[in-house]
Amino acid sequence: MGGTFIGVTDDFAYNVVRDPCSVHDLHAAILARMGIDHEKLTCLFQGRKFRLTDVAGVPIRGVKA
């Protein structure tokens, strides 16, 4: 079994100790691995185009399919 760890937390899993990652970055990385450009993926809601990653999000390197 394999896997990838993104970031490290303290002993109580409460504070980030190393390599913090935002939810937007994680979503961008997942979409990038699926071959979808997260900046072009939008949905129209109340007259505004929203992105899953909002105005942030940079795909994380090291995330593998």
C-alpha positions, 0 to 999 in steps of 0.5 A, a space after each residue: 500500500 502506498 500513499 502521500 503525506 501532504 504536510 505534517 501536524 503536531 502530536 495532537 493533529 491540531 497545528 501545522 508543523 511543516 508544509 501547510 496546504 490550503 483546501 484550495 491548493 488541494 482541490 487544484 491538485 486533484 483537478 490537475 491530476 484529473 486533467 482539468 484546469 481549475 481556473 477554467 472550471 466554473 459554475 454560474 451561481 446568482 449571476 457570478 461565475 464561481 470556481 471550486 478553488 475560488 480566487 486562490 489555488 495552486 496545484 501541489 507538486 508531489 500529488 500522484 494519481 
